[in-house]
Amino acid sequence: MNSILSPLYWVVTQIIILFHRAYSLVFHEDSGWAWGLSIVSLVVVIRIALIPLFVRQIKATRNMQALQPRMKKIQERYKNDRQRQSEEMMKLYRETGTNPLASCLPILAQSPFFIALFQVLNHIANRDTVGILTQDQVDSAREATIFGAPIAARFLDSASRLADLGASVGTVRTVTIIMIILMSASQFYTQRQLMTKNVDLTVKTPFMNQQKMLMYIFPIMFAVFGINFPVGVLIYWLTTNVWSMGQQLYVINRNPTPGSLAYKQRQEKLRKKGKLTEEPVETETKKAVETARANRTQPKRQSKSQRQSPRQGQQRQGQQAKKQTPSREGAGKSAASEDSSDAADGSRNGTRPASGQGGRGQGGGKAGGAKKSQPRRPKPSAKSKK
């Protein structure tokens, strides 16, 4: 274990010694504040180096929030086929450029330094040299105290061990409990700010429920594990929690998640200051419309004669249609007059029109229609002729 972490021991102790020399110009070199602030400075250096990973964490978290509805559909569709479900999930991640592990990168990157500092403080408590620390520096750090509690002391240490460090059980446990409470409170506040202000409220996903659970689980974890860590590690942990809280507040105020409460509040502030006149959605819509207009294929330019030729052709067709309409009406009228004359001749001669002309007689209103029976006139007798 020590051989694996020895490079990290060297890095951690090197940073602590550099800052300890700087703070020794203000405080006594054996002072707990000189060593304590050196640990705080170690946290600041590590967190500054992890800012790029923090940016990736924000992007990955927002992408995961946006993908939750699609992920849920995949899980429901392939709930009986785990392999296909995993394949579809990986395909979705590739298409959207999302890395699920990116949200854990800052924590994973800090873990080796956290473990290294824990081991360094254990070596200091046992008077063992570690990293680049000399024996005099180890003894100085071992005797350094914060509010009366040695930075190498732990909550569960026995009274004899604490007496060997020059501290009492009550003092160490009081300082430890206060630091654990501050750690839990800072973590709870950070997680609560994330849930209430920086989560897209338009998307209801299981991710939100997970974040709510973590909001209550982390304080319990700090209480359980905090009593096993030295005071110096608690200083490291409290400092990194405060740093995370400040980072989260900065993101909420400067770059909130679209659709979240913080995003709406920021848009309203910018609108009141006159820096924002339109909603981003409207701006994007206008840009899309302008882009579509710019990319639209324009019709070819035509001369005046070319533009008028289709109109003239349509006018000619209309005039020809008007000329044909009266001729058809005249033909219909002539046919009707012929029918009426034939009917009159038939009535004079006492005959009926031919059956082939069924559409022209009295009973031939419709072609092929039923014929009405008409009473025949009696022929004049010889007496009536006389």
BELFEN-V923320 format. One record per run of one state. SS is the DSSP state (H for helix, E for strand, - for the rest). FROM is the first residue (numbers start at 1). TO is the last residue. If there is no record, write none. Layout:
ss->[SS & SS]
from->[FROM & FROM]
to->[TO & TO]
This chain:
ss->[- & H & - & H & - & H & - & H & - & H & - & H & - & E & - & E & - & E & - & H & - & H & - & H & - & E & H & - & H & - & H & - & H & - & H & - & H & -]
from->[1 & 2 & 24 & 32 & 50 & 51 & 78 & 82 & 97 & 100 & 126 & 135 & 144 & 145 & 147 & 149 & 151 & 154 & 155 & 159 & 165 & 169 & 198 & 206 & 227 & 230 & 231 & 255 & 261 & 273 & 280 & 296 & 304 & 350 & 355 & 358 & 382 & 386]
to->[1 & 23 & 31 & 49 & 50 & 77 & 81 & 96 & 99 & 125 & 134 & 143 & 144 & 146 & 148 & 150 & 153 & 154 & 158 & 164 & 168 & 197 & 205 & 226 & 229 & 230 & 254 & 260 & 272 & 279 & 295 & 303 & 349 & 354 & 357 & 381 & 385 & 386]
